[in-house]
Amino acid sequence: MKKICFLAFFLLPLFAVSAQVVDINNVDVMDGPKVLIETSMGPIVVQLYDKTPVHRDNFLKLAEQGVYNGLLFHRVIENFMIQAGDPKSRDAKADMALGNGSLGYTIPAEIIPELFHRRGALCAARQGDDVNPRRESSASQFYIVQGQVFQVDELKKIGEKYHKKYTREQMKVYATEGGAPHLDGDYTVFGQVVEGMEVVDKIAASKCDRNDRPLENVVILGVHIL
């Protein structure tokens, strides 16, 4: 099985990432259940979107079943994202390459334009378009966007390079909060961090090996529905 990942991380000058947390009172899609992701570096609270019900229900099911307990954040790229959920990462040896684990099923894509890759977005990882043209999501692997801030002219260049169009709201968010705009429209966004972005930043700053796996394991201790 091919490694579950993303489009290649593009190389652009890195800018300081805002510490701002999304004000959920100003985001009309924040209407789903909240979930606590306990990690060895601290707690992260995410709110799932009711607009992506298949991903929402699958994540809740896996949380209730304890599937995530003991799994690692196995792929970490600072100023981009942190990824977890590979079933093979539990008790994985230090030199073991991770990212190709599966629960044996996929989730149909629920790609909704207004749910984009802003800082703190909770998204589903998947295999590439060459083997997965329907962009179906991994059943268990997810990533949280740390991202970076982009100026308007940079967003225009990204849009041209990746054939994407950004709304005024998206451009405003990417220019203030930051995110990963090149992934918009290609992966399902199904939630948003509402507490604990400082923990995401801490995990993202981990020293990693050549496969972007943290040298010191970052473990999911448990996932609890609030």
C-alpha positions as CSV (number, residue, x, y, z in Angstrom):
1,M,0.0,0.0,0.0
2,K,1.3,3.4,-0.9
3,K,2.0,5.8,2.0
4,I,-1.0,7.9,3.0
5,C,0.1,11.5,2.8
6,F,-0.5,14.8,1.0
7,L,0.6,16.7,-2.1
8,A,4.3,17.6,-1.8
9,F,4.9,20.4,0.7
10,F,5.7,23.5,-1.4
11,L,8.7,25.6,-0.7
12,L,8.0,29.2,0.1
13,P,9.5,31.7,2.5
14,L,8.2,30.9,6.0
15,F,6.5,33.6,7.9
16,A,5.6,33.8,11.6
17,V,2.5,31.8,12.4
18,S,-0.2,33.6,14.4
19,A,-1.0,32.2,17.8
20,Q,-4.7,33.1,17.2
21,V,-7.3,30.5,17.9
22,V,-10.4,30.4,15.8
23,D,-13.3,32.3,17.5
24,I,-16.0,29.7,17.1
25,N,-18.7,32.3,17.7
26,N,-17.8,33.8,14.3
27,V,-17.7,30.5,12.4
28,D,-21.2,29.3,11.5
29,V,-20.0,25.7,10.7
30,M,-18.9,25.0,14.2
31,D,-22.0,23.0,15.1
32,G,-20.8,19.5,15.9
33,P,-19.6,17.5,19.0
34,K,-16.3,18.3,20.7
35,V,-13.6,15.7,21.2
36,L,-10.6,15.8,23.5
37,I,-7.4,14.4,22.1
38,E,-5.0,13.7,25.0
39,T,-1.4,13.6,23.9
40,S,1.9,13.1,25.7
41,M,2.6,16.8,25.1
42,G,-0.8,18.1,26.3
43,P,-4.5,18.2,25.4
44,I,-6.1,19.3,22.1
45,V,-9.8,19.9,21.9
46,V,-11.4,19.7,18.4
47,Q,-15.0,20.4,17.3
48,L,-16.3,18.1,14.5
49,Y,-18.4,19.5,11.7
50,D,-22.0,18.2,11.2
51,K,-21.5,19.2,7.6
52,T,-19.2,16.2,7.2
53,P,-21.4,13.5,8.9
54,V,-19.6,10.4,7.6
55,H,-16.2,11.6,8.8
56,R,-17.7,12.9,12.1
57,D,-19.4,9.6,12.9
58,N,-16.4,7.5,11.9
59,F,-14.1,9.6,14.1
60,L,-16.5,9.3,17.1
61,K,-16.8,5.6,16.5
62,L,-13.0,5.1,16.6
63,A,-12.7,7.3,19.7
64,E,-15.3,5.2,21.5
65,Q,-13.6,2.0,20.5
66,G,-10.2,3.2,21.7
67,V,-8.6,2.8,18.3
68,Y,-6.4,5.9,18.7
69,N,-5.1,5.0,22.2
70,G,-1.4,4.5,22.0
71,L,-0.9,5.6,18.4
72,L,1.8,8.2,17.4
73,F,1.9,11.5,15.7
74,H,4.1,9.8,13.1
75,R,4.6,12.6,10.6
76,V,5.4,16.2,11.7
77,I,6.4,19.1,9.5
78,E,6.8,22.5,11.2
79,N,4.8,25.3,9.7
80,F,2.7,22.7,7.9
81,M,0.9,20.0,9.8
82,I,1.0,17.1,12.3
83,Q,-0.3,13.7,11.3
84,A,-1.4,10.7,13.3
85,G,-3.7,7.7,13.2
86,D,-1.5,5.0,11.6
87,P,-2.6,1.7,13.3
88,K,0.9,0.3,12.8
89,S,2.4,3.2,14.9
90,R,1.4,1.6,18.2
91,D,4.6,0.3,19.8
92,A,6.5,0.9,16.5
93,K,10.3,0.6,16.7
94,A,12.3,3.8,16.4
95,D,13.6,3.0,12.9
96,M,10.2,1.8,11.5
97,A,8.8,3.9,8.6
98,L,5.2,4.7,9.2
99,G,2.3,6.1,7.2
100,N,1.0,3.1,5.3
101,G,-1.2,1.6,8.0
102,S,-4.9,1.0,7.4
103,L,-8.1,-0.2,9.1
104,G,-9.1,-1.9,5.8
105,Y,-11.7,0.6,4.6
106,T,-11.9,4.2,3.4
107,I,-14.3,7.1,3.9
108,P,-16.1,8.8,0.9
109,A,-14.8,12.3,0.4
110,E,-16.8,15.1,1.9
111,I,-14.9,18.1,0.5
112,I,-16.9,21.3,1.2
113,P,-15.6,24.6,-0.1
114,E,-16.3,26.6,3.1
115,L,-14.4,24.1,5.2
116,F,-10.8,24.9,4.3
117,H,-7.3,24.4,5.5
118,R,-7.1,27.3,8.0
119,R,-4.8,27.0,11.0
120,G,-6.1,24.3,13.4
121,A,-8.1,22.5,10.7
122,L,-8.7,18.8,11.4
123,C,-8.5,16.9,8.1
124,A,-8.4,13.3,6.8
125,A,-5.3,12.0,5.2
126,R,-5.6,9.8,2.1
127,Q,-3.7,8.1,-0.7
128,G,-2.8,10.1,-3.7
129,D,-4.9,10.8,-6.8
130,D,-3.0,8.3,-8.9
131,V,-4.4,5.4,-6.9
132,N,-7.4,7.2,-5.3
133,P,-9.0,9.4,-7.9
134,R,-12.2,9.8,-5.8
135,R,-10.1,11.2,-3.0
136,E,-11.5,8.9,-0.4
137,S,-10.1,9.4,3.1
138,S,-8.2,7.0,5.3
139,A,-10.4,5.5,8.0
140,S,-8.1,6.5,10.8
141,Q,-5.3,8.7,9.7
142,F,-5.8,12.5,10.2
143,Y,-3.8,15.6,10.3
144,I,-4.0,19.0,12.1
145,V,-2.9,22.1,10.2
146,Q,-0.4,24.3,11.9
147,G,0.3,26.2,8.7
148,Q,1.9,29.6,8.1
149,V,0.7,33.1,7.2
150,F,0.6,34.2,3.5
151,Q,0.5,37.6,1.9
152,V,-2.1,38.2,-0.8
153,D,0.4,38.1,-3.6
154,E,1.7,34.7,-2.4
155,L,-1.9,33.3,-2.2
156,K,-2.4,34.4,-5.8
157,K,0.8,32.5,-6.8
158,I,-0.3,29.4,-4.9
159,G,-3.7,29.6,-6.6
160,E,-2.1,29.8,-10.0
161,K,0.3,27.0,-9.3
162,Y,-2.4,24.6,-7.9
163,H,-5.3,25.8,-10.0
164,K,-7.3,27.1,-7.0
165,K,-9.5,30.1,-6.4
166,Y,-9.8,31.6,-2.9
167,T,-12.7,33.6,-1.6
168,R,-12.2,36.9,0.2
169,E,-12.9,35.2,3.5
170,Q,-10.2,32.5,2.8
171,M,-7.7,35.1,1.8
172,K,-8.4,37.1,5.0
173,V,-8.0,34.0,7.1
174,Y,-4.8,32.9,5.4
175,A,-3.3,36.4,5.7
176,T,-4.0,36.6,9.5
177,E,-4.4,33.2,11.1
178,G,-2.5,31.2,8.4
179,G,-3.0,27.7,7.1
180,A,-2.2,25.4,4.2
181,P,-4.1,26.8,1.2
182,H,-2.5,24.5,-1.4
183,L,-4.5,21.6,0.1
184,D,-7.9,23.1,-0.3
185,G,-10.3,21.1,-2.4
186,D,-8.1,18.0,-2.3
187,Y,-8.7,16.7,1.2
188,T,-11.7,16.5,3.5
189,V,-11.7,19.0,6.4
190,F,-14.0,17.7,9.1
191,G,-13.2,19.6,12.3
192,Q,-11.3,22.5,13.9
193,V,-9.1,22.9,17.0
194,V,-10.9,25.1,19.5
195,E,-8.4,24.6,22.4
196,G,-4.8,23.6,22.5
197,M,-3.2,25.1,19.5
198,E,-0.2,25.7,21.6
199,V,0.1,21.9,21.9
200,V,-0.1,21.6,18.2
201,D,2.7,24.1,17.9
202,K,4.8,22.2,20.5
203,I,4.3,18.9,18.6
204,A,5.1,20.6,15.3
205,A,8.4,21.9,16.7
206,S,9.6,18.3,17.5
207,K,13.0,17.2,16.1
208,C,12.4,14.6,13.5
209,D,14.2,12.0,11.4
210,R,14.4,12.0,7.6
211,N,10.9,10.6,7.4
212,D,9.5,13.5,9.4
213,R,8.9,11.1,12.4
214,P,9.6,12.8,15.8
215,L,12.7,11.4,17.4
216,E,10.9,11.3,20.7
217,N,7.5,9.6,20.4
218,V,4.5,11.9,20.6
219,V,1.7,9.6,21.8
220,I,-2.1,9.8,21.7
221,L,-3.0,8.8,25.3
222,G,-6.7,8.8,24.6
223,V,-9.5,10.4,22.6
224,H,-12.7,11.3,24.5
225,I,-16.0,12.7,23.4
226,L,-17.0,15.7,25.5
